[in-house]
């Protein structure tokens, strides 16, 4: 997938023949995936490059930073998920470069004349342009007279009749309901980061853990989770603890993963952790003995859950 981060990287004549959609695309959830499928299908039918136009940082981080949501995916993961969905060109523009554009200028000048759109897919309830005045009907009014195909998508609903959305995923993850988040995403919620040195307390208890310096903004509530750890391209069963370690009067919040049947050195390595199921909330124990006994139970519970997936 080709990746552009500025309009200055475009040829002077602009792009030629793209089939595109646009938006924040945080999470690349099942609703997003349906939109991307429409883009790739139009690209194939019209001999156009399947393209996504997005913005960095997230628009709400600029417009209302105090209420900006934690992002579901890291910047790198979003890019990778788009490539996996068949997108050939990803244009990630600084939001400041587009925030002042009117809806008409955004549609005709940016999407068509600069980015070469011959087809545009507009998501349900999508708004664009200054003061969010543009929508699917406006896009059709502007672009169909120019010969551009405009596809306004219907909402994609789950079995409960609710639309897939990033806000629902954030709510599920925040509540620790990683199973629901998985159903909405179409895959487990994943935490990314580098393994850093902790105080090696887990090792003294017989459970050497990888302490993750997490790069993913959206982290679930404190608790214990069945998880898959991706180590050097290999998926390994694991259990992940998120919290402050109250039994030891911990203060800082940590994400620690115990990878089953693994004896290698992970310090300094990149680690990705897929959260599969919430096992229990974080608890304070009356001493090391009860804590270790519970940790053994947590490991057994995680193994049972993960065994059902293999």
C-alpha positions as CSV (number, residue, x, y, z in Angstrom):
1,X,0.0,0.0,0.0
2,X,1.3,3.4,-0.9
3,X,1.2,5.9,1.9
4,X,1.1,9.7,1.7
5,X,1.1,12.2,4.5
6,X,0.9,15.5,2.7
7,X,-0.5,17.0,-0.4
8,X,3.0,18.2,-1.3
9,X,3.8,14.5,-2.0
10,X,1.3,14.4,-4.8
11,X,2.3,14.9,-8.5
12,X,1.7,18.5,-9.7
13,X,-1.2,17.3,-11.7
14,X,-2.8,15.5,-8.8
15,X,-3.8,11.8,-8.6
16,X,-5.6,10.1,-11.4
17,X,-8.6,7.8,-11.1
18,X,-9.2,6.9,-7.5
19,X,-12.2,5.2,-5.8
20,X,-12.1,6.6,-2.3
21,X,-13.8,7.0,1.0
22,X,-12.8,9.3,3.8
23,X,-13.0,9.6,7.6
24,X,-11.2,8.9,10.9
25,X,-11.4,5.1,10.5
26,X,-10.4,4.5,14.1
27,X,-10.6,0.7,14.8
28,X,-11.3,-0.5,11.2
29,X,-14.3,-2.3,12.7
30,X,-16.9,-4.3,10.8
31,X,-18.8,-1.2,9.7
32,X,-15.6,0.3,8.3
33,X,-14.8,-3.0,6.7
34,X,-18.1,-2.9,4.8
35,X,-17.2,0.6,3.5
36,X,-13.8,-0.5,2.4
37,X,-15.3,-3.5,0.6
38,X,-17.5,-1.1,-1.4
39,X,-14.4,1.0,-2.2
40,X,-12.4,-1.9,-3.5
41,X,-15.4,-3.2,-5.5
42,X,-15.8,0.2,-7.2
43,X,-12.1,0.4,-7.8
44,X,-12.2,-2.9,-9.6
45,X,-15.3,-2.0,-11.6
46,X,-14.0,1.4,-12.7
47,X,-10.3,0.6,-13.0
48,X,-9.5,3.0,-10.2
49,X,-7.2,2.9,-7.2
50,X,-8.9,1.9,-4.0
51,X,-8.1,4.8,-1.7
52,X,-8.7,6.0,1.9
53,X,-8.4,9.6,2.9
54,X,-8.0,10.2,6.6
55,X,-6.5,12.8,9.0
56,X,-4.0,13.1,11.7
57,X,-4.4,13.8,14.5
58,X,-8.0,12.6,15.0
59,X,-10.2,15.6,14.3
60,X,-11.6,15.6,17.8
61,X,-8.1,16.0,19.3
62,X,-8.0,19.3,17.5
63,X,-11.5,20.5,17.8
64,X,-12.3,19.4,21.4
65,X,-9.1,18.0,23.0
66,X,-10.7,17.7,26.4
67,X,-13.3,15.2,25.2
68,X,-11.2,13.5,22.5
69,X,-11.7,9.7,22.7
70,X,-8.8,7.3,23.3
71,X,-8.0,5.7,19.9
72,X,-8.8,2.1,19.4
73,X,-5.9,1.4,17.0
74,X,-2.4,2.9,16.9
75,X,-1.4,4.8,13.8
76,X,0.7,1.9,12.5
77,X,-2.1,-0.6,13.1
78,X,-4.7,1.5,11.3
79,X,-2.4,1.6,8.3
80,X,-1.8,-2.1,8.4
81,X,-5.5,-3.0,8.7
82,X,-6.3,-0.8,5.7
83,X,-3.7,-2.6,3.6
84,X,-5.1,-5.9,4.6
85,X,-8.6,-4.7,3.5
86,X,-7.3,-4.2,0.0
87,X,-6.7,-0.4,0.0
88,X,-3.9,0.5,-2.4
89,X,-3.4,4.2,-1.4
90,X,-3.7,5.7,2.0
91,X,-3.7,9.5,2.2
92,X,-3.3,10.7,5.8
93,X,-3.5,14.5,5.8
94,X,-2.8,16.9,8.7
95,X,-6.3,17.8,9.9
96,X,-5.3,21.5,10.1
97,X,-4.9,21.4,6.3
98,X,-8.6,20.5,5.7
99,X,-10.5,21.8,8.8
100,X,-11.3,25.2,7.2
101,X,-12.5,23.8,3.8
102,X,-16.2,24.3,2.9
103,X,-18.1,21.1,2.1
104,X,-18.1,22.0,-1.6
105,X,-14.4,22.7,-1.7
106,X,-13.7,19.5,0.2
107,X,-15.7,17.5,-2.3
108,X,-14.8,19.1,-5.6
109,X,-11.3,20.5,-5.1
110,X,-9.8,18.1,-2.7
111,X,-11.4,14.8,-3.5
112,X,-11.9,15.2,-7.2
113,X,-9.4,17.7,-8.7
114,X,-6.6,16.9,-6.3
115,X,-7.1,13.3,-5.3
116,X,-8.6,12.2,-8.6
117,X,-11.8,10.6,-7.4
118,X,-14.0,9.0,-10.0
119,X,-16.0,7.3,-7.2
120,X,-16.7,8.3,-3.6
121,X,-18.2,6.2,-0.9
122,X,-19.9,8.1,1.9
123,X,-20.6,6.4,5.2
124,X,-24.0,6.6,6.8
125,X,-24.6,9.8,8.8
126,X,-21.1,11.0,7.7
127,X,-20.5,14.7,7.8
128,X,-17.7,16.8,6.3
129,X,-16.6,20.3,5.5
130,X,-16.6,23.4,7.6
131,X,-19.3,23.2,10.3
132,X,-20.0,19.6,9.2
133,X,-22.4,20.9,6.6
134,X,-21.8,18.2,4.0
135,X,-23.5,14.8,3.8
136,X,-24.2,12.0,1.3
137,X,-27.0,14.0,-0.4
138,X,-24.7,17.1,-0.7
139,X,-21.9,14.9,-2.1
140,X,-24.2,13.6,-4.8
141,X,-25.4,17.2,-5.6
142,X,-21.8,18.3,-6.0
143,X,-20.1,15.4,-7.7
144,X,-22.6,13.5,-9.9
145,X,-22.8,16.5,-12.3
146,X,-19.0,16.1,-12.7
147,X,-19.5,12.4,-13.7
148,X,-18.3,11.1,-10.3
149,X,-20.0,8.0,-8.9
150,X,-21.3,8.6,-5.4
151,X,-22.2,5.6,-3.3
152,X,-24.0,6.5,0.0
153,X,-23.8,3.4,2.2
154,X,-26.6,2.2,4.5
155,X,-25.7,1.5,8.2
156,X,-24.3,-1.9,8.9
157,X,-26.1,-3.5,11.8
158,X,-25.2,-6.3,14.2
159,X,-27.5,-9.1,15.3
160,X,-29.1,-6.7,17.9
161,X,-30.0,-4.2,15.2
162,X,-27.4,-1.7,16.4
163,X,-24.8,-0.1,14.1
164,X,-21.1,-0.9,14.4
165,X,-19.3,2.1,15.7
166,X,-16.1,3.2,17.3
167,X,-17.9,4.6,20.3
168,X,-19.6,1.2,21.1
169,X,-16.2,-0.4,20.9
170,X,-14.6,2.1,23.3
171,X,-17.5,1.6,25.7
172,X,-17.1,-2.2,25.6
173,X,-13.3,-2.1,26.1
174,X,-13.5,0.5,28.9
175,X,-16.0,-1.9,30.7
176,X,-13.7,-4.8,30.2
177,X,-16.1,-6.5,27.8
178,X,-13.4,-7.5,25.4
179,X,-15.6,-10.3,24.0
180,X,-18.1,-7.7,22.8
181,X,-15.4,-5.5,21.4
182,X,-14.2,-8.5,19.5
183,X,-17.6,-9.0,17.9
184,X,-17.8,-5.4,16.9
185,X,-14.2,-5.3,15.5
186,X,-14.3,-8.7,13.9
187,X,-11.1,-9.5,15.7
188,X,-9.7,-9.1,19.3
189,X,-8.8,-5.8,20.6
190,X,-5.0,-5.6,20.5
191,X,-2.5,-3.8,22.7
192,X,0.9,-2.9,21.2
193,X,4.1,-1.9,22.9
194,X,7.7,-2.7,23.8
195,X,8.6,-4.9,26.8
196,X,10.4,-2.9,29.5
197,X,12.0,-3.9,32.8
198,X,9.7,-3.9,35.8
199,X,10.6,-4.8,39.4
200,X,10.6,-8.6,38.4
201,X,8.0,-9.3,41.1
202,X,6.2,-11.8,38.9
203,X,9.4,-13.8,38.5
204,X,9.8,-14.2,42.3
205,X,6.2,-15.6,42.4
206,X,6.9,-18.1,39.6
207,X,5.1,-16.1,36.9
208,X,7.7,-14.1,34.9
209,X,5.7,-11.4,33.1
210,X,6.4,-9.1,30.2
211,X,5.8,-5.5,31.3
212,X,4.3,-3.7,28.3
213,X,5.0,0.0,27.7
214,X,1.7,0.3,25.9
215,X,1.3,2.4,22.8
216,X,-2.4,1.7,22.4
217,X,-4.5,4.5,23.9
218,X,-7.6,2.4,24.6
219,X,-6.9,0.0,27.5
220,X,-9.6,-1.9,29.3
221,X,-10.5,-1.6,33.0
222,X,-8.2,-3.2,35.5
223,X,-8.5,-6.9,35.7
224,X,-7.2,-10.2,34.5
225,X,-7.7,-11.3,30.9
226,X,-7.2,-14.4,28.8
227,X,-5.0,-13.3,25.9
228,X,-2.9,-14.3,23.0
229,X,0.7,-12.8,22.9
230,X,2.4,-12.4,19.6
231,X,6.1,-13.0,20.1
232,X,8.4,-12.8,17.1
233,X,5.5,-13.5,14.7
234,X,4.3,-16.5,16.8
235,X,1.0,-16.5,18.6
236,X,1.3,-17.9,22.2
237,X,-1.3,-18.5,24.9
238,X,-1.0,-16.0,27.8
239,X,-2.8,-14.3,30.6
240,X,-2.6,-10.5,31.0
241,X,-3.0,-8.5,34.2
242,X,-3.9,-4.8,34.0
243,X,-3.8,-2.8,37.2
244,X,-1.8,-1.4,40.1
245,X,-1.0,-4.7,42.0
246,X,-3.0,-3.7,45.2
247,X,-1.7,-6.7,47.1
248,X,1.7,-5.0,47.1
249,X,0.3,-1.5,47.5
250,X,1.3,-0.6,43.9
251,X,0.6,2.9,42.6
252,X,1.3,2.9,38.9
253,X,-0.9,1.2,36.4
254,X,0.8,-1.6,34.5
255,X,0.1,-4.1,31.8
256,X,1.8,-7.4,32.5
257,X,1.5,-10.5,30.3
258,X,2.6,-14.0,31.4
259,X,3.3,-16.1,28.3
260,X,2.7,-19.7,28.9
261,X,5.5,-22.2,28.3
262,X,8.0,-19.5,27.2
263,X,11.4,-19.0,28.6
264,X,13.0,-16.5,26.2
265,X,14.1,-12.9,27.0
266,X,11.6,-10.4,25.8
267,X,13.2,-7.2,27.1
268,X,13.3,-4.5,24.4
269,X,11.2,-6.5,22.0
270,X,7.9,-5.5,20.5
271,X,4.9,-7.4,21.8
272,X,1.3,-7.4,20.7
273,X,-1.4,-8.8,23.0
274,X,-4.9,-9.8,21.9
275,X,-7.4,-9.6,24.7
276,X,-9.9,-12.5,24.5
277,X,-11.9,-12.7,27.7
278,X,-12.2,-10.9,31.0
279,X,-11.5,-13.5,33.8
280,X,-12.0,-11.4,36.9
281,X,-11.5,-7.9,38.4
282,X,-8.3,-6.9,40.1
283,X,-8.4,-7.9,43.8
284,X,-6.3,-7.3,46.9
285,X,-5.2,-10.5,48.6
286,X,-4.2,-11.1,52.2
287,X,-0.6,-12.1,51.4
288,X,1.4,-13.8,48.7
289,X,0.0,-17.3,49.2
290,X,-3.6,-16.6,48.3
291,X,-2.4,-14.4,45.4
292,X,-0.3,-17.2,43.9
293,X,-3.1,-19.7,44.3
294,X,-5.4,-17.4,42.4
295,X,-2.8,-16.8,39.7
296,X,-2.7,-20.5,39.1
297,X,-6.5,-20.5,38.7
298,X,-6.3,-17.6,36.3
299,X,-3.8,-19.5,34.2
300,X,-5.9,-22.6,34.1
301,X,-9.0,-20.5,33.2
302,X,-7.1,-18.8,30.4
303,X,-5.8,-22.0,29.0
304,X,-9.3,-23.5,28.9
305,X,-10.7,-20.5,27.0
306,X,-7.8,-20.3,24.5
307,X,-7.9,-24.1,23.9
308,X,-11.4,-23.7,22.5
309,X,-10.0,-21.4,19.8
310,X,-7.2,-23.7,18.5
